Amino acid sequence: MSFPKTQSEWRTALDSLPSTPEKIPTFFFGHGSPMLISAGQVTNSVMPNAMGPEGNLAKFLRDFGPALRAKYKPKGIVVFSAHWETIGVRHVTDYGDRNPLLMDYFGFEPYYYQQKFESKGDRALAERVVQLYKEAGQEAKLSSPHESRGWDGRTSPPHPGPGLDHGVFVPFKLMFGDKIDDVPIVQVSIENSNDPQQNWAVGKAVSKLREEGILILAGGLTIHNLRNPRQFSEQLASPDVKMFDQAITVAASQSQLDERKQSLLDLMKHDGFLQAHPSSEHFVPLYVAAGAGEEGGVQVLSAIYGAPTIAFGI
């Protein structure tokens, strides 16, 4: 199988997406790191320059956001990130007219803490998400701007705070610009679990939103090993990790739902998985997107090493 890896190829793939605002596909996407918004070349980072501001991921995200807006004209965005895990209860942001930012990265240069991304929440959308989880037999609650959900690196030592984490606002800056005021954004926590079925269920519970004009996005990385930076490089990664990276797009592309689901679930048993993911939080958002878009076709929109983007429910 051949998948889009160059800008011309992924632009062709984006153009080929059906325009179906009446039933919007769900998307797993590579959310990158703060290095995506670096002021120059990536330095002092385990991430290669391919993940920097002029790398393929940044270029793809700049194409991805406008394509989503044009194709689907979403009334709202519900986003899941690898950087917000909870156990047993989905937390749903209810931030009102201004979504705060949680700069949940530490020891970076001041530039990275001066970044802006302006957006708003939506109480009705947040309540709808909570309702859908309860209808599916899952617990869920609203999370207010007065409730801490992580650690913010703008102070030393870091302080607890609310907000959209960097797995959301960093890629969204590239996708939508520094301000998006016409489409509300609500973030939902993923399940802290190594059982992929649980995060599949997290996504499936909110699938009805696709028919209500809501764009569902789940961000992570398919390679995330800060202990062994070589795995971030397609040239330096171990053979097992390279094979694992290739297996992801092949599994997602299975045409039959039962085969596709089993192939995706089996990825966490792949020989390269633990080398690519000492912990699973950056990988399991793939299952959230797959669950939310369980019914329908699948298309790999980009096969950027370690950070692909896959549409489910086409």
N, C-alpha and C positions, 0 to 999 in steps of 0.2 A: 504494500500500500504506500501511496505517496501523499504527503500532507503539506499544507502551506508553511513555508519557512522564510520566504522572502516577502518584502513589502508588496511587490506586484502580485504575488500569489495570495497573500491574505486579503488584499483589497478585492481581488476577484471573488474570494470566498465570502467576504462581507457583502459585496454587491449581489451575490446569488441568494442571500437569505430572503425567504419570502416575507413580504410586508403584511403582517397579520396582527394589527393592533387589537383585534377582537380576541386573540389568544396568543399572548406573547411567549416566546420561548424563554427558558431559563438558561443562565450562563455560569459556568465555572470559568474564572479568569485568573491569570497570574498577577497577584497584587504587588509583587516586587518588594522593595524596601525603601527607606528614606533616600537612598542613593539615586533613586529615579529623579529626584528634584535637586540633585547636587548642582552647584553653580559651575561645575567644570568636570574634569576627568575624575573618576572614582579613585580615591587614595585612602590608605589606611582602612581598608575594608576587606572582608572576606569575599564580598561580591565582586565578580569580574566586571570589566567595563561594559560588557554586553548588557548588564543590568543597570547601567548608568543612564544619564539624561539623553545621550545620543545613541544608546543601544537599541536593539531590536524591540525589546519589551516596551520602552518608552514610545518608540515610533508606532508600535501597534496600538497602544492605548490611545494615542492621539487620533488614530483612525477609528478605533472601536467606539468611543463615546458618541461622536457625531453620527455614526451609522445607526446606533441604537436609537438616538433621538429621532432621526429621519424615518426609520423603518416603523417604529412602534408608537411614537408620540406618547410616552408613558404619562399617566396621571400621578404616579408616585413611584418611588424606588424602595424596595425592601432588600437590604444587603446583609449578608453574613460574612464574618471575617475570622480568619484563623486566630486572631488576637483577642477574642472574647469567648471564653469557655465558661459554662456553668454546669452544674450537676442536677439533673432531674427537673429543672424549671427553666423555661425560656424567659430571658429578660428582654424586654422590648423597649427601645428608647421612646420617651415621651418628653421631648425637649422644647416643644412650643415653637416660637418664631425664630429661634436661633439655636442651631446645633453647635454646642461647644466641641472643641477638639481635645482629644487626649493624646498628648505627645509622648507615647509610651515607648520611648527609646532614650538611651542614657549614654552620657559621655561624648555626645556629638558637639560639633562646633556651633557657636551661637546662631549662625545662619539657619540651621535646621529648626530652631525653636522660634524663629521669626516668621514662619510660613503662615499663610492665611488661606482658608477655604470657607466661604460663607454659604450656608444653606439653612433650610428650615425643616422642622419636623411637622407632624400632622397627628393630632390627637385621634381623629376618627380612624385613620389608617392604623395607628398603633393599637387602638381598641379592637379593630377588625382582626388584626393578627392574633391578639390574645384570644378572641372569640374562636377563631379557627383551631387554635391549639386545644382549647377546652373541648370543642366539638370532636376532636380526634382523640380525646382521652388523655391529653398531655397537659401538664401544668404550665402556666405562663403568667407573667405579671408585668406591669408597666415599670419602667425605670426612669425616675425623674432627674432633672439636672442637679438636684440636691443629694443624689445618691452616688457614692463612689463606685466605680466599676473597674478601676485599675490604678496604676502608678504613672504619674506624669514627670518627665525628666527635665522640665524647665527650671526646677529648683534642685539644690543639693543640700540635704538628701532629697530624693523624689518625694512628692506629696500625692495623696490619693485624690482622685477626681472622676468626673463623668466625661462623656464625650465620644465622638466618633474616633476610633483609633487609627493608627497610621496605615493599617491594612485597608482602610476605606478612604481617608482624605488624601493620602499620597497619590494613589492611582486616579482618584476622582479629579484631582487638580489637572492631571493630564487629559482625562477624558472629557471633562466638562468646563474647564477653566477655573479661575479663582473664585467664581461666584455662580451659583445656580439658584435662582429665586423663584422659578416657575414650576419646579418639580420637587415636592417634599421628599425627604430621605428619612427612613426609619431603619435602625440597625437592630438585629436580633442575634442573641448569643447562640453558639453552637453547643452541642453536647460534649462534655469532657469524657470521652470514652474511646476505647480502642475497638469497640464493636461497630463496624461500618453500618450495620443495619439500623442502629439507633439514629445516626445522622441522616440516613436515607429517610427515616420516618419524620425527622425534623423538617426536611424539605417537603415531603409528600403532604404533610398536614396543611401547608399554605398554598398548595397548587391551585386552588380556586381563584387566588388573586390574579392569576394569569388571564382569566376571563373578565377581570374587573379593571383592566387597564394598568395593572401594576407590573413593573419590571422587577424580576427576582434575580439578584446577582450573588454569587458566592465566591469569595476570594481566598486564595491560598497560594501555595507553590508545590509543585510535584517533586522538587528536589529541595531539601532544607536541612542541611547538616552543618551547623556552625562549628562542630568539633573537628570536622575534616573538610576544610574549604576546597580541597581539590574536587570534591563531588559537584561543586557549583559550575565547574568548567567542563564543557563537552569534550574538550581535548584531553583533560587530565583525569577525568572521572574513571572509576574502576569499570571493567567490562560488565559486571553485574548491574551497576547503576545505569549504565548506558542502555542495557537491555531492558531494564525496568522502565526507563523513560519512554522507550519505543513501545513497550507493552501497554502503556496507558492509552495511547491514541488508538491502538489496535482494538483494545477491549471496548472502548467507548464507541467504536464504529461498527460493532456487531449489529446486524439489522433486526434480529429477533430479540424482543424484550427479555425473555427468560435467559437467553444466552448472554446478552449484554450485561444484565444485572449480575449474573454469576461471575462473569469475567471481571467485572469491576470489583466485586466483593473479594475475589481471589487475589487481587493485586497486593493486598496487605500480607499475603503469604509468599509473595515473590522473593526469590533469593536476594534481590537487590534492595528490597524495601527498607530493611533496618539500616543499611548503609546510606540510603537516601534520607531516612527519617528516624533519627534516634527517638523522637517522640512524634506522635501522629497528627498533632493539631493543624499543621499546614496542609496535610493531605486530605483530611476528612471533609472539608468543604466541597470537594468533588462529589461526595455522596449526597450532600444537601441539594446541590444543583440537579443531580441525577434523579433524586426522589421527587423534587418539585416538577421536573419535566419528564416523569417516568413514561407517560404515554406519548407516542409520536416518534419521529425520526431524530437522528443525532448528526451533527456536523462538526468536525474539527475545523475551527476557523483559523487557528495558528498553531503550529507545532514548535514554538520556540522552546529550546531545551530548558527543562525545569520550570517552565512558566507557560504552558499551553492555554488556549482558550477554546472551550467546547460548548456548543449550543445543544440543549436538550429540549425535546418536546416540539420539534418543528412540524 
